[in-house]
Amino acid sequence: MKKNQTLDPVEEIRLKKDKMRLHAECLIRDGVNIADPERIYILGDLICGENVNIDINVKIEGSVKLGDNVKIRSNTIIKDSVINNKTEIKPYSIVEDSIIGNNCSIGPFARIRPNCTLEENVGIGNFVEVKASTIKKNSKANHLTYLGDSEIGENVNVGAGVITCNYDGIKKHKTIIKDNVFVGSDSQLIAPIVVEEGVTIAAGSTITDNSDKDSLLIARSRQQEKKNWKK
């Protein structure tokens, strides 16, 4: 090729696909279980431990390290992250610029945004988004939840539809949830806020103030019943 001559776009795509396929074939020779070398997209550096399984339509960007016995399911994107031993990234999930600990379960349809650290045995379920947060071991948020700018302790259960309200329109604020807290479904935590150890938050609550340890917090309107109501 002459200097300054550009490749035909179709030829350029073909060369990129050939390079990715060769990378995938090298990984297979090293013992990585890749479902289809034609349908994995490696756009960076991928380091794998032993007994790693990668399904179809997985995209790897930047620098990614997968530990032993990691499972990356179909249609996921992993960028500039470390996924440690025995962790499973379920279908249609995204992990960016984060560290995922041992024996975690992410997804399906989960998003881990930059600057997250998840310790061992953390569960992040379907339609859960985590951003700039630390989640300690044995804590779980399994359904329809947003955790942003948070520090979450050990053995915390976050119910469906919970939101950490971290942005006041001008600044971001932090939510701190300590160990052994139960956050009921459809609750909102208005940051900055500290939820002390052992607290239970009743479903449907909007929490605006810090609490004492081992408290029950209920912050919702009392139900009213109008008998014999006519529309």
N, C-alpha and C positions, 0 to 999 in steps of 0.2 A: 504494500500500500504506500502510495506517495505521501510525503509530508503534508499535513494539513488537509488530507483527503478524509472526508467523513464516511462512516459506514452507512449503507442502506439501512433504514429503520428495521426492516424485517430481518435482515442479517444480524443486526445488533441484538434483537430479541432472541434469535436462535442461539447466538453465542452465549448470552446470559443463561439461557435455559440449559445449554450443554455444560456450562461451568457449575451450575447448581446441581445438576444430575451427577456429575463426577464427584462433587463434594459429598452428596448423599451416598454414593456407592462406596466411597472411602470410609464413611461412618459405618456402613453395613459390614464392611470387611473387618472393622474394629469391634464388631459385636453389637452395634446399635440396631434395634428392631424397627425398621422403617417400613410402613405399610406399602408405600408406593414411591420409589425414588423420583418418579416423574411429577409427583404432586406434593413436594415439600419445597419451600422457598427459603433458602438460606442466603440472607443478604448481610452477612457479617461473620463473626467468629462463634462457632458452637463447640463447646467442650462437654462431653458426656461421660458419666460414670458407667458402671456395669448394669446390664439388664434394663436399659432405657427403651421405652416404647413410644414411638411417634406415629400418630395416625395421619390420614390424608389432609391436604390443604392447610398445613401448618406453616406459618410464616415466622422466621427467625430474623430479627434485626439487631444490629450492633453486637455487643459482646454478651453472650448468654452461656451460663454454666448450668448443666443439669446433673444432679447427684445420682446415686445408685437407686435403681428400682423406681425411677420417676416415670409417670405416664402422662403424655401430652396427647389429648384427644383431638378430634377433627375440628378444623376451622378455627383454630386459636392463633393468637399473635403474642409472641414473647419478645420483648425488647429490652436490652441492657439490664438483665435481671439474673438472679441466682435462685434456682429452684432446688431445694435440698431433698435429701433421701426420702423415698416412699411417699412423695407428694403426687397428687393427681390434679392436673388442670383439665377440667371437663370441657365439652364442646362449646364453641362460640364465646370463649373467654379471652380477655386481654390482660396482660401483665406488663407494666412498663416501669423501668428504673426502680425496681423493688427487690427485696429479699424475702423469700418464702421459706419457712422453716421445714423441719422434718414432719412427715405424716400429716400434711395439711390437705384439705379438699377445697378446690376453688371451682365455682361454677355449678352447672352450666350458665351461660349468659351472665358472667360476672366481669367486673372491670376493676383491676387494681391499678390505680393511677400512680404517678411518680412519688418517690420518697416514702414508701410504705415498708414497714418491717413486721412480718408475721412470725411469731414464735411457733413452737411445735404444736401439732394437733389443733390447729385453728381451722374452723369451717366457715367459708364464705360461699353463700348459696346463690340461687338464681336471682338475677336482676338486683344484685347488691353491688354498690360502688363504694370503693374505699380510696381516700386521697390523703396523702401526707399524714399518715397515722401509724401508730404502733399498737399492735394487738398481741397481748401475751398469751401464754399457752392455755389450751383447753377452752378458749372462748369461741363463741359462734354467733354468726348473723346469717341466717339461712334464707331469708325471703325479703325482697323488695325494700331495701334499706340503703340510706346514704350515711356514711361515716367519714366526715371530713375534719382534718386538723384535730385529731382525737388521740388520747392516750387511754387505752382500754386494758384493764387488768386481767388477772387470771380467772378462769371459771365464770366468765360473764356470758349471760344469754341475752341476746338482742332480738326482740320479737319482730314480726313482720311489719313493714311500713314505718319503721323508726327513722327519724331524721335528726342529725346533729345540725342545728341551725347556726352555722359558723360565720356567716357574712351579714353585716349590718348595713350594707350598702356603701360603706367606706373602708372598713378594715375587716380582716379575718380574725376570729377568736377561737380559743381552744376549749374543747370539752374533755374533761378528765373523769373517767369512770373507773372506780377502784375495784378490787377483787370481789368476787361472789355477788355481783349485782345482777338483778333480773329486771330487764326493761320490757314492760308490756307492749303489746302490739299497738301501732298507730300513735306512738308518743313522739313528742318533739322536745328536744333539749336545747334551750336557748343559751348559746355560749356568750360570754365566758361562764363556765359552770363546773362545779366539782360535785360528783355523785359519790358519796362516801361508801366505804366497804359494807357489804351486806344489805344494801338498800334494795327494796322492791318498789318498782314504779308501776302503778296500775295502768292497764290498757287505756288508751285514749287521753293520756295526760299531757299537758303542756307545762314543762318544768322550767322555771325561771330563776329559782334561788337554790343556793347550796343547802345541803341536808346533813343531818346527824347520821352517824353510823347505825346500821340495822333498823332504819326507819321504813315505814310504808308511806309512799307519796301518792296522793290522789289529787289531781288538778283538772277537774272537769265539772261541767254543770250537772246539777242533779236532775234526773229524769222526772218529767211531769206527765201526768196522765189526765186527759180530759174525757170523761166517760160520755157515752152516747153522742159522740161527735158527728156532726153532719157537715158534709162538704158543701 
